[in-house]
């Protein structure tokens, strides 16, 4: 007898519950990364620029940066780094949602029963964020460099594979983990976003029927992402600067040194470069990611029931 896809999925999913969250997380990440890639490129270039070198022209604002990239590099310039971005989101969201769901279920009896549901969401979010950050950091280093490379950078990579080989040969294993410190600090981002998202879903009365609660999901995810971005944004700028350093002596010797140098040269505004672009990018990106995730989970649940 021929086994239908529905029957196969139902049997497989019953013994691999976390696979559902991996598939949903990866699919959601791909959709959002493709749609918002140009804004990601603009944000990364704004974050990366400090004090202008002689003859160097700085990027100005979201629209100005996008226009200049379009004029100088065309459509390909707006989609630089899309390859490692997609490769990065696949494992990042898959690992994140799987770990987040596992941690919530694993610690639920100990924390929820003691009226510590808020602690459950925070600890789950931070654990999942640490796991995905450590495992995928090499891809984000490559993505950042591809997005920012120009005539002014010391590196020129042809594609993702060439970048991987070059970094391995020139910088070794440590090259793939530049910026890991601020990335781990950025775990506080998800510790703000997802507990707030869970809380807002309750406030907005979101049920498990995505068709009737999609607007509320979009609003909850957008508000939670905006709050998290505003609270933790400086770590992204520091991470970008550290990831792009290839020629010694390095301008920034570490997180604290980067903070001191940036404070002296650029002031507080230096830590918020690209913030408006980031909000324009991350809010719809997060909303699209979480909505797509919820819809895929619902569809897979329906397949398991049928």
C-alpha positions, 0 to 999 in steps of 0.5 A: 500500500502506498504511504501518503505524505500526510501519513508519513508526516503524522508517523514521523512527527509523533516521534520527532516533535522538535522537527516541527519547530526546526522546519518552521523556524528555518522556513520563516527565516528564509522568507524574511531574509530574502525580503529584507536583505537590502535593508540588512546591507544598508544597516550593516554598512551604516554600522561599520563606518566610523570616522571617514578616511581621507577621500572616503564618502560616508553613507547617510541615512536609510534612503541615501544608503540604498540609493547609493548602493543601487547607483554604484553596485546595482541590484547585486549590491543590495543583495550582497551577503544573501547566500550566507544570510540564508545559510545562517538563518536555516540553522539559526532559527531551526536551532533557536526554535527547537531549543526554545521549545525544548527548554520551555517543555523541560523546565515548565513543571519546575517554573510554571508551577511556582508562578515563575512563567516569566523566568521560564520564557527568559531562561528558555530564550537565553539558552536557545540564543546562546546555542544558536549564536555559538554554532552559527557565528562563522556564517555571520562573520562571512555575511557581515564582511560580504555586505560591507566589502568595498574598495576601502576594505582589506578583504575582497571575497568572491562568494561565501565559499571563497570567504570561508577558505580565505578566512581559514587560511589567513586568520585561522579558527579565531577569525570565524569567531570574531564578534562572538562576545557582543553576539553573546551579549546580544542574547539579552535581545531575545530575552526581552523579545520572546517573553514580551511576545508571549505576554503580548499574545495573551494581552491580544488574545491570540489563539492557536488559529492563525487565520483568526489571529494573524493581525494580533501576532503581527502586532505582538511580534512587531512591538516586542521586536522594536522594544528589544532592538532599542534596548540592545542595539549598541552590541550590534554596532560593536559586533560589526566593527569587530567582525570586520577587522582583518589587518593588524594592528586592530583598531579595536582590541576587544569589547571594552576597548571598542567602547572607549574608542567609539565613545572618544571618536563618535560619541553616543551616536556612534553606538546607534548608527543604522538604528532607524534602518535596523528598525525599518528592517527588523520589525517587519522581518520579525513580524514576517518570521514569527507569523510564517513560523506560526503558520507552518507549525499550524499546517504541520500540526494539521498534517499530523492530525489528518 
